[in-house]
């Protein structure tokens, strides 16, 4: 492992994926959960929540393939939109450019309303006693003040859960990389899990693959 350059590049990319994953998980889903929770009509609240959860029934690979088509340099929606707006100089081979490949993968799923994280945050919000919210109204606390002093501290168990799951997901990231770039262009999008797969399946180097798996487990 110490001599495997691909593994160490993968470690760096895994760290980037973990921290950007945290940024996506702890911003948009939490904001959407707060907005849904703020709706007073229970039927409207339930309907909007259901609309955000429905995409969970679609296999993740379908979403990745959809974004692969969006990034297509010739017929992809992204380049076509940029050309229509007169921004041809911004067009790229998004998944084939070393400067943009990894960040294009990170951007998959925009605007990043993770339905699982949304449900976790929403479940935490509805478990907070109503009396506490009433007390903040009586005290004249602003929405921002209530969020920092009430919502966020009482959502710590949910934050810790998503923190752990986000770390595990970042370390194990494989599917999106394998389907979109296969680790390329060159080696800029390698991840440890992808290197483990290649060593085991393509090169029959089960010793190194097992060692990588052990390191990831630890």
N, C-alpha and C positions, 0 to 999 in steps of 0.2 A: 504493500500500500504506500509506503514512504516514497517509493520510486515511481508510483503511478501518477503522472501529471494530470491525467483526465479526472482522477478522483479528487485531487486538490482543487482543480478548477470547479468541479462539481460542488465541493464544500463552500467555496466562495459564492457560487450561484444559489445554493441552498440558503445561505445566510440572507442574500438579497430577497429571495422568494419569501422567507419567513417574515422579515421586517415589512416588506410591502404587503404581505398578506395580513399582518396585524393592522396596518394602516387602512386597508380596505374593510376589514371585519369590524373594527372599532369606530368607524365613522358613519358610513352610509346606512348599514343595517340598524345601528342604534338610533340614528336620526329618524329613519322611517318608522321604527318601533315607537318612538316618542310621538310622532305625528299621528299614527294610528291610535295610540292610547289616548291622545287628546280629543279624539272624536267622541262626542257624548252619545250619539245614537248607536245603540248596540248592534242593530241590523246592518247599518252602513259600515261600522267597524269590522264586523264579521265578514262582510262581503269583500272589503278591500284587503283584509288579511288573507282571505282565501285566494284572491287573485295573485298575490305575491307568492303563495305556497304552491299553486298549481304547477309551475315550472319544475318542481322537484320530481314529477313523474317522468320527465324527459331524461333519458340517459345522458350522463355527462359528456360522453363521446360525441353525441349529436351536436351539443353546443360548441364543442371544440372544432368539429368539422365545419359548422356554420361560420365560425370566426376565421377559419382557414380560407374559406371562400371570400369573406369580407376583405381579407388581406391580399387576395390574389392581385398581382401587379398589373394584369391586363384587363380583367373584367370585374375586379373586386369593387365592392361598394365604396370603400374608403378612397381609393385613387380616383374612381369615377366622380365622387362628390367633390374632391379637391379640384379636379379638372373643371367641373361645372362652375365652381366658384372662382375660377381664374387663378388657381394656386398650383399650377402644374409643377412648379419648382419644388413643391413640398412632397410630390409623389415619390414613393420608394418601393423597392422590392422588400417589403416590411420584414418578412421572415427569412430573407436571403441576404440581408445587410448585417454585418457584424455589429454595427452601432445601434441597430434598432431591433434585432431579433429577440433578445431577452425581454426588452421592455414591451414589445408587441405581445409576447406571451403573457406578461404580467397584466397587460391591459385587457385581456380576454374577459368577457363578462361585464364590461362597462354597461351601466353605472354601478356594478358590484353590489347589488342588493342580494346578498347571500341569504336565501330563505331560511336555512337552518339557524344562522346567527340571529336573524330577525325573530324567529320563534323563541329562541333562548332569551333574548332581551325582552320580548313582549311578555313571556311567561314570568320573568322577574318583575316587570312593572305591575302586572295585575296581582302579584302576590304581596305588594306593599299595602299595608292597611290604609283604607280611605281616610281614616281620621288624621293621618299625618299630612295628607294633601290639604285637608280642610284647615289644619293648623297653620300651614304655610300661607293660605289665603288670608286667614285672620291676621297673621303677622305682617301682611303686605309684602311678602317676598315676590320678587320678579320671577319670571319663568326661568331665566338663566341662573338666578340664585338658587331656585328650587332644584334645578338640575344638578348643580355642583354640590349642594349641601344635603340633598335628600336622595334623589334618584341614583346618582353615581355611587355613593357609599353603600347603598342597599343593593346595588347590582354587582358588588364585588364577587360574590360566588359565581355568578354567570360570567363575569370577566375572566376569572381564574380558569374556569372550564374551557372557554374559548381560547385562552392563552395557551393551555396545554395542547388542545386539539390542533391549534394553528401551528404550533411547533412540530408536532408529529406529522401533520400534513405537508409542511415545508420540507422536512427531512426526507419524506417518502415520495416527493413529487416525481412523477414518472409519466403519467398518461398524457398530459398536455404537451410535454416536451417530445415524447415519442411520436405522437400523431402529427405535430406541426413541423418540427425541424429535425428530429432524430438526433439532436445534439449539435447540429450545425447552425450556421455555416462555420466550417472548421470545427472548433470545439467550444465555441463561446456560450452555448446553451446546455452544456453537459450538466447533469446532476448525479449525485452518488448512486441513486437508485438506477439511473439509466446505465451507468458504468457497470454496476452489478449485473444488470440484465445482459449487456453485451459480453461481459467476460464469461458468463455462464452459458449463454445460448449460442453466441457467434464463435467464441474462441475455445469453448469447452475447458475454460480455466476455472474449474470449480473451487480450487483452493483459494484463489484471490477473491472470487465472488463470495465465498463463505466468510472470508475475513472482512470484506466490506460490509456484509450483512451484520456481522458481530459488532463492528464499530458503530454502525447506525443504531443497532439495538441499545448499546451502552449509552 
